[in-house]
Amino acid sequence: MTSETQAEAVTKRTEGAPEGLGDLIGRARVVLWDFDGPVCRLFARHRAERVATDLVDWLAARGLRGLLTEGERESPDPHLVLRAVDRRHPGSDLVEELEEYLTKEELKATSSAMPTPYADPLIRTWTAMGSRLAIATNNSPRVVRTYLAGRGLTSCFSPHIYGRTQQLNHLKPHPHCLNRALNAMGAAPGDALMIGDTPSDYLAARAASVPFLGYARNERKASLLREAGATMLIDSLHPVLTNLRNSG
């Protein structure tokens, strides 16, 4: 791609910013980030589909394949597999072991995770402008801390990293991790903004009464967010970064 083509692509993304984006950003004093998607592609190379299959195989090796329905066994989402087991054996040693297995796979993935374009400078710019940032994710907080440390971003979020706990019924779309962040930061929901890329992010934000900005890197993700009810969508973080820099 030539420099001229890159410039045209950037201009197109900036001009394509949804109406009202500036107002949405301007009202936010606290920004809650989902992790896998808006901050990085955690499973860019260490594929989530492979991890989900490994979780199913782990259960099968223990004679527990029958815990899952056929659809759950074929799911590409490891979180779906984990939650399915937790629904049948909540709080059990089995769930604890399976969650630890998933955490180890997520930790492996951090070494090949791909930063979301413009995420790093946007995080640093928002921090420099005095906004407070938090992570609200279904991933393990150990994974988030490992990734942020590798990117030199820990100080932008610490200590406000709220991820998966042993209470798996509190994973998004439950608003638990968002409410934890808001309570810890002493922030009202209306003064916050949630950036997420899945329907569960949107539903958790809605349940917590937090304004939502959907990041959809492709049309499939955009369609899923729209179907869930999200209306403010972007396909790049660039217009957010541009808006912040222009407002400063």
Secondary structure, 3 states (H helix, E strand, C coil): CCHHHHHHHHHHHHHCCCCCHHHHHHHCCEEEECCECCCEECCCCCCHHHHHHHHHHHHHHCCCHHHCCHHHHCCCCHHHHHHHHHHHCCCCHHHHHHHHHHHHHHHHHHCCCEECCCHHHHHHHHHHCCCEEEEECCCCHHHHHHHHHHHCCHHHHCCCEECCCCCHHHCCCCCHHHHHHHHHHCCCHHHEEEEECCHHHHHHHHHCCCCEEEECCCHHHHHHHHHHCCCCEECCCHHHHHHHHHHC
